[in-house]
Amino acid sequence: MRPDPTVDPIFSAGGDAAALPPSELPPTPVDPTFSGEAEDAVGPEPAGAPGAVPPAFSTEPVPLAFSTEPESPVGPDEPATEGPAPAGSVDPVFAEPDTLADPAGSSFVDSADLPVDTGTPVPAERPAPADVTLPPELAEAARVLFGDRLELAAAYAELLATEGVVRGLIGPRETPRLWERHLLNCAAMAERIPEGASVIDVGSGAGLPGLVLAIARPDLTVTLVEPLARRTAFLIEAVEQLGLTRMVRVFRGRAEEAAVGTRDKPALSADVVTARAVAALDKLAAWCLPLTVGGGRLIALKGASAAEEIAEHGAAVARLGGGEPELHRCGVDVIDPPATVIEVVRERVIGPARKKAPKRSRGGRRRGGRDRER
């Protein structure tokens, strides 16, 4: 990650950046994604607009104000982005809605400053909430998975179908099947998570599966890890709108940054780390296992190729300290088809590789040094 020379990385309020008046805060370009979007978006996004600054803590609710610029909405069948995470210039922070305002005082980035993607249609108006009504045939499954918090799940579905589509976090064609292919699948993962566990959701995007798990399981504490400013803005505003501020927090940064912390704040870790269509299993393990406590679990929501991924990447997972990957079906007899997850237990803590010291010649001098005899 390329640090902004004018801003120190922070995790919460109290740093110098938070004390500056808005007019003096330096603009911070949006960091490209480290892992691709969770199943409803893929690939690195174009750089965002200037104007986002490191957030400071605030508990005051902020009215929703969303940009109308899309961010490459796609469906769940698109391939996830793979490859090394590009470095960015956004400092890792715990974000709050009001601090994502630009220096001029608007509540979010001006859409006129954002790059235009002519290949992505922009809805002329917000979709009607009726587009995301729970289908009658799925009502029983939704009641089983969400229980008395079904109305809260419906409120989140409406946010995805309206603001999520306008913001480009969800493809417009996904709204009629939000319940079937997104919400219920994510909620089914909850059966693999122990009671009262802490959860980190890597590459949370629009909150899938992290926010869904927080809704279905009020006993969990959830941290949503997402590097892109516009996505984190949606997440923290959704958390406020849904009344989940006591159990959910949003970390703006990459998984690698969350795992190492800063000089002022400790690294993040949790009992369970989740991910949905982020990357292949070997890369996913490299990003997520360092965030998992010893004996904790990585739970990755996968598709039909899950068994092939286990066969191909099992050895790489073991080198990273993970146990043998296991395939599980979640929501059997509740949803059809059941959700497929790969589960990996962190059996060993693998430290960073040590740099080899330069070899010395027989005379005691380092080879290739300035004092090498000619």
BELDA-V976650 format. One record per backbone hydrogen bond with DSSP energy under -0.5 kcal/mol. NH is the residue of the N-H (numbers start at 1). CO is the residue of the C=O. Records with the same first field share a line. If there is no record, write none. Layout:
NH->CO ; CO
//
This chain:
2->88
3->1
5->3
7->4
10->92
15->12
19->15 ; 16
20->16 ; 17
24->21
25->21 ; 22
28->52
31->227
38->203
39->276
40->38
41->38
42->72
52->28 ; 49
53->99
74->40
78->75
86->33
93->252
94->11
95->93 ; 250
99->96
100->97
101->98
102->106
105->102
113->110
114->111
118->116
120->117
121->119
123->121
131->128
132->129
133->130
138->135
139->135 ; 136
142->138
143->139
144->140
145->141
146->142
147->143
149->146
150->147
153->149
154->150
155->151
156->152
157->153
158->154
159->155
160->156
161->157
162->158
164->159
165->160
166->162
167->163
168->165
169->164
170->164
171->74
174->171
175->171 ; 172
177->174
178->175
181->177
182->178
183->178
184->179
186->182
187->183
188->184
189->185 ; 186
190->187
191->188
192->189
193->190
197->194
199->221
200->272
201->223
202->200 ; 274
203->225
204->201 ; 225
207->204
208->204
209->207
211->207
212->207
213->209
214->210
215->211
216->212
217->213
220->217
221->197
222->247
223->199
224->249
225->201 ; 223
226->224 ; 251
232->228
233->229
234->230
235->231
236->232
237->233
238->234
239->235
240->236
241->237
242->238
243->240
244->239
247->244
248->244
249->222
251->224
252->93 ; 250
253->226 ; 251
258->254
259->255
260->256
261->257
262->265
268->258
270->291
272->198
273->297
274->200
275->299
277->301
284->280
285->281
286->282
287->283
288->284
289->285
291->288
292->289
293->270
295->346
296->293
297->271
298->344
299->273 ; 297
300->298 ; 342
301->275 ; 299
302->300 ; 340
306->303
309->305
310->306
311->307
312->308
313->309
314->310
317->313
318->314
319->315
320->316
321->318
322->317
323->345
326->343
328->341
330->328 ; 339
334->331
335->331
339->330
340->302
341->328 ; 339
342->300
343->326
344->298
346->296
347->321 ; 345
348->321
350->348
351->349
361->365
364->361
367->359
369->366
372->369
//
